[in-house]
Amino acid sequence: MSQQAPSFVLSCIATPKNNSAAKALVLNSSQAAKLQSALEEDARGAIYSGIVSIADAFSGIQRGYFSWAVVKLYYSCFYFSKAALARRGIGVFYVGRSPFLIEAQPGSSPTSQPGNSHTVVTALYKKRIVGGAMNSQPIDGIHAFDWMTEKREAVNYKDIRFSDPVVPACFATIDSLGIRRVVGDYLGDRTLYAYDAAHAIVALPLAALVDEFSSAMRFGGLGLSNVEVSQLRSFLADQKGPIHHFSFLSVK
């Protein structure tokens, strides 16, 4: 399913749809309201994708696929950051390959942004979501979001091969204690674990997830049925079954 906000913004831009036409757009009140509604729906989708990414990472960790788990955990942070921006009326869309920022406010016009989808979202999150989990504290002296990015880039671009079946240092404690135990600890004290390099690879995405559920910022839940909520929670499981610490996902 395609994201609604970018499609809506593009529909408001005059033809031919190029960078000049994008910058000439000025949202009226009706367009701003429709864009905000589209952004809220996109935020729900991003949160859902982030949760599924965490669940996929948990499955990989328990099966010894640590390298792919790193990638999934990074993507969960990326999805949660997109949701945090969207819920504040901030959208990113593309004209061709050029990224633009637009805000869901009457009189707002698109502004061009440097970089790609990941660097644009990361930069906007750092600037706009001041109290967000990935902005609160550094990890080993590195901005928390950058720390996650570095872990993912090492797996995808720098390491000559996946480390599996060797357990990377960032997973050593998690692997020894088990997913169920660490999830309870991490959700119980996010400040203690989310910025500790021995725990952050899982604890930071969980802190970002809780951010999206605890904030009252334009959030009406994920819009899921009871069956869908039950299925989503079933994804977050170990060999004993669903992990009960995720009961807050009953917020539909």
Helices and strands as residue ranges (DSSP letters): H 4-12, H 19-24, H 29-63, H 66-86, E 90-95, E 98-103, E 111-112, H 117-128, H 133-136, E 138-139, E 142-143, H 144-153, I 154-158, G 169-171, H 172-177, H 179-188, H 190-193, H 200-214, H 226-235, E 237-238, E 241-242, G 244-250
